[in-house]
Amino acid sequence: MATSPILAGGNVVLAAEQVSGSFIAAFASTDGKLVWKQERASLLGGYSTPVTFEPRGGPAQVVVSSPLELAAYSAASGEKLWLTPDEFPDPAFREAVLAIDRVYGNGDGAIDAAEWNGALKLMQGLNALVAVRPGAGLGSHVRERWRLTRACRMCPRLFSTKAGYLVKDGCVVTALDPKTGEVLKQTRLRGALDKYFASPVAGDGKIYFTSEAGKIAVLRAGVDLELLAVNDLGEECFATPALANGGLYARTRQAL
């Protein structure tokens, strides 16, 4: 499991994106009983934590991204409300195998490690951060608003109505316009040059970026990306910090 559970519509929702048997499920927050469960398209594992979306005048939705689709489900019932691109039926998996074999393999209808790794390199080169306008219902048109292709393979992000913040390996922080995807400013996190797996969090007018080595860089919220401090926790940290009661809680390898 690489995704975090979320609260949506009174339920705890968890997405399990795996090579096979993928699903998304909701459990009652009061007693843990299963409320609904939907199978998800499999083939490649995914790592995206679901997010909630409450359209004006509509029911609360749970939106989850995977290597094969971006889909929205009713938070109350689990009904699939919209998705993009068109859903991949099971025969498409067979076609994907044959396509990889044709491009990277020897045409024997199977994929070995070298062929699979070649396909993965291609997929990594196609990475992008994409903004879409949600659909009104299953089968409705989901329109792409903008696409940022300079995002890297692992690019933790945080968005507000005024700005979006990305951090990628090499400690490059990007502030962008959430409406257009325009890059507003970029800077390096001096004193915290590392890899980043945890998502940035915001509070008290500041943005907090936690590196793999356990350094928390604090920036003033805004497009200027002013670095205020770097705090060293002294050991590895892959988890996203939590904000509560005026404090920031970080789980490192050995401690909370």
Stockholm file with secondary structure:
# STOCKHOLM 1.0

chainA/1-256         MATSPILAGGNVVLAAEQVSGSFIAAFASTDGKLVWKQERASLLGGYSTPVTFEPRGGPAQVVVSSPLELAAYSAASGEKLWLTPDEFPDPAFREAVLAIDRVYGNGDGAIDAAEWNGALKLMQGLNALVAVRPGAGLGSHVRERWRLTRACRMCPRLFSTKAGYLVKDGCVVTALDPKTGEVLKQTRLRGALDKYFASPVAGDGKIYFTSEAGKIAVLRAGVDLELLAVNDLGEECFATPALANGGLYARTRQAL
#=GR chainA/1-256 SS CCSCCEEETTEEEEEECCSSSCEEEEEETTTCCEEEEEECCCSSCCCCCCEEECCTTSCCEEEEECSSCEEEEETTTCCEEEEESCCCCHHHHHHHHHHHHHHHSCSSSCCCHHHHHHHHHHHHHTCCEEEEECCSSTTCCCEEEEEETTCCSSCCEEECSSCEEEEETTTEEEEECTTTCCEEEEEECTTCCSCCCSCCEEETTEEEEECTTSEEEEEESSTTCCEEEEEECSSCCCSCCEEETTEEECCCSSCC
#=GC SS_cons         CCSCCEEETTEEEEEECCSSSCEEEEEETTTCCEEEEEECCCSSCCCCCCEEECCTTSCCEEEEECSSCEEEEETTTCCEEEEESCCCCHHHHHHHHHHHHHHHSCSSSCCCHHHHHHHHHHHHHTCCEEEEECCSSTTCCCEEEEEETTCCSSCCEEECSSCEEEEETTTEEEEECTTTCCEEEEEECTTCCSCCCSCCEEETTEEEEECTTSEEEEEESSTTCCEEEEEECSSCCCSCCEEETTEEECCCSSCC
//
